Amino acid sequence: MDIVRNKEALEKKINELGYDLVSINRKIEKGDVIISIVVDRIEPIDMDSIVYLSGELSTFIDSIDDSNEKYFLDISSLGAEKPLKVDSLKDYVGRYVNVHLTNPIAGENIYEGDLIEVNEDSITLSYRIKTRVKQVVILLSNIYKIRLAIKF
């Protein structure tokens, strides 16, 4: 399959199915052609979603690719702890996140908690210290990196 030629059509199909294309790659391993596609969306992506997407994309690729090349299709997501973009944080209000800071706040470089508010220049995070719940306001310019986190 010619990825360069078919990338636009694949991205359009992935968008129609409710996902965003993160990356697509064609590689050869031990003589086998592997097409790896990484997708994302705001809602969590579970295994049923991956299986559904694999079936839909496999059928679609077969319909647009005239090379008749045999391939293995590898569909994956960014994972349960995917990195987030600061400009799309409003979509993740209410979700549990891990935030690394450029400059410490109250001596802490890392906060983990529920994202409760996103403003033009800051976010508000609700986090626990033992049995107490606290809030911290973090300037967007102070976020080094932010990702979803798993609450234990």
Backbone torsions as a table, in degrees:
resi	resn	phi	psi	omega
1	MET	NA	135.8	177.6
2	ASP	-88.8	101.3	-175.6
3	ILE	-64.1	-41.1	-178.4
4	VAL	-59.4	-44.3	-177.7
5	ARG	-71.4	-33.4	-173.8
6	ASN	-102.7	-1.8	-175.9
7	LYS	-59.7	-44.4	-178.0
8	GLU	-61.9	-43.7	179.1
9	ALA	-65.9	-40.7	177.7
10	LEU	-63.5	-43.8	180.0
11	GLU	-62.7	-40.4	178.4
12	LYS	-62.6	-43.8	179.5
13	LYS	-64.3	-43.2	179.1
14	ILE	-61.5	-41.6	177.3
15	ASN	-63.8	-41.1	177.8
16	GLU	-60.8	-30.8	-179.8
17	LEU	-83.7	-1.0	175.2
18	GLY	95.3	18.7	-178.4
19	TYR	-124.8	166.5	173.2
20	ASP	-112.7	140.6	176.3
21	LEU	-81.2	122.8	176.8
22	VAL	-92.5	-48.2	178.2
23	SER	-158.8	157.9	174.9
24	ILE	-140.9	138.5	-175.8
25	ASN	-146.5	141.2	174.7
26	ARG	-117.0	125.4	178.7
27	LYS	-140.2	162.6	177.7
28	ILE	-116.9	123.5	178.1
29	GLU	-127.0	121.2	179.7
30	LYS	52.3	39.1	177.5
31	GLY	84.0	-5.7	-179.5
32	ASP	-98.5	139.0	175.2
33	VAL	-85.1	126.7	179.0
34	ILE	-121.5	124.0	175.2
35	ILE	-103.8	112.9	-179.0
36	SER	-104.0	125.6	179.7
37	ILE	-124.6	127.5	176.0
38	VAL	-109.3	129.2	-177.8
39	VAL	-122.2	165.5	178.4
40	ASP	-149.9	161.3	169.7
41	ARG	-163.3	167.4	-178.3
42	ILE	-67.3	-44.9	179.3
43	GLU	-70.2	150.9	177.6
44	PRO	-59.2	147.3	179.3
45	ILE	-108.7	114.6	179.9
46	ASP	-99.5	179.4	-177.2
47	MET	-64.0	-36.1	177.2
48	ASP	-61.1	-37.5	178.0
49	SER	-65.0	-41.7	179.5
50	ILE	-64.7	-43.2	179.1
51	VAL	-62.6	-45.8	178.1
52	TYR	-60.0	-48.3	-178.7
53	LEU	-62.9	-39.4	178.7
54	SER	-60.3	-44.8	179.0
55	GLY	-63.8	-46.5	-179.1
56	GLU	-63.0	-44.8	-176.9
57	LEU	-73.1	-34.9	177.0
58	SER	-61.0	-46.9	178.0
59	THR	-62.5	-42.4	-179.6
60	PHE	-65.1	-45.4	179.9
61	ILE	-60.8	-43.4	178.7
62	ASP	-60.1	-32.3	-177.9
63	SER	-78.9	-25.7	-177.6
64	ILE	-103.2	-14.6	-176.3
65	ASP	-98.6	117.7	-178.4
66	ASP	-97.1	10.3	-177.4
67	SER	-82.1	-18.0	-175.8
68	ASN	57.4	23.3	178.3
69	GLU	-73.5	134.0	175.8
70	LYS	-78.0	141.1	-177.2
71	TYR	-150.9	160.9	169.8
72	PHE	-107.5	133.8	-179.6
73	LEU	-102.7	124.1	-179.2
74	ASP	-117.6	106.5	179.4
75	ILE	-104.1	132.1	177.2
76	SER	-145.3	169.2	177.3
77	SER	-116.9	177.5	177.8
78	LEU	-73.9	-12.1	174.9
79	GLY	99.9	172.6	-177.2
80	ALA	-67.6	-23.2	179.6
81	GLU	-115.4	46.7	-175.9
82	LYS	-66.0	148.3	174.7
83	PRO	-68.8	147.1	179.2
84	LEU	-112.7	153.7	174.6
85	LYS	-96.1	136.0	-177.5
86	VAL	-57.7	-35.7	-177.3
87	ASP	-76.0	-5.1	178.3
88	SER	-118.3	18.8	-176.3
89	LEU	-64.7	-27.1	-180.0
90	LYS	-58.3	-29.2	179.1
91	ASP	-70.8	-13.0	-174.2
92	TYR	-114.4	14.7	175.8
93	VAL	-59.3	134.7	-178.1
94	GLY	94.0	-10.1	-179.5
95	ARG	-92.9	158.1	-179.4
96	TYR	-87.8	125.7	-174.2
97	VAL	-131.5	160.4	174.6
98	ASN	-118.1	125.7	-175.4
99	VAL	-121.2	125.7	172.6
100	HIS	-102.3	131.5	-175.7
101	LEU	-101.3	152.0	172.7
102	THR	-75.5	-45.5	178.9
103	ASN	-120.9	131.9	-176.9
104	PRO	-61.6	150.6	171.8
105	ILE	-118.8	124.0	-178.0
106	ALA	52.7	37.7	177.4
107	GLY	79.5	3.0	-177.9
108	GLU	-110.1	135.0	176.6
109	ASN	-98.4	-18.1	-176.5
110	ILE	-130.2	130.9	174.2
111	TYR	-125.2	144.2	176.4
112	GLU	-135.6	125.7	-178.7
113	GLY	-179.9	-167.5	-178.8
114	ASP	-85.1	129.5	176.1
115	LEU	-77.6	109.4	-173.6
116	ILE	-103.8	-19.0	-179.8
117	GLU	-157.0	143.5	175.1
118	VAL	-128.7	123.0	177.4
119	ASN	-112.0	-177.0	-179.9
120	GLU	-58.1	-39.1	-174.6
121	ASP	-125.5	5.4	-177.9
122	SER	-154.8	166.8	172.3
123	ILE	-125.7	156.5	173.4
124	THR	-117.4	129.5	-177.0
125	LEU	-118.4	133.6	174.4
126	SER	-102.6	123.7	-176.7
127	TYR	-137.2	164.2	-177.8
128	ARG	-108.7	139.5	166.8
129	ILE	-122.7	105.3	-173.1
130	LYS	56.1	-110.5	-177.4
131	THR	-102.3	-3.3	-178.2
132	ARG	-95.6	141.7	175.4
133	VAL	-102.5	128.6	179.3
134	LYS	-124.8	167.1	174.9
135	GLN	-126.2	148.2	175.6
136	VAL	-135.7	138.3	174.7
137	VAL	-99.9	126.8	-177.2
138	ILE	-120.6	125.9	175.7
139	LEU	-67.2	139.4	178.6
140	LEU	-58.5	-35.2	-179.5
141	SER	-68.7	-13.7	180.0
142	ASN	-96.4	-0.4	-179.5
143	ILE	-86.4	116.4	176.7
144	TYR	-79.4	-48.0	173.1
145	LYS	-156.6	153.8	-179.0
146	ILE	-143.0	140.3	-179.8
147	ARG	-145.9	161.2	170.7
148	LEU	-66.1	153.2	178.7
149	ALA	-134.5	160.6	177.3
150	ILE	-99.8	126.6	-178.6
151	LYS	-86.5	125.3	178.5
152	PHE	-104.4	NA	NA
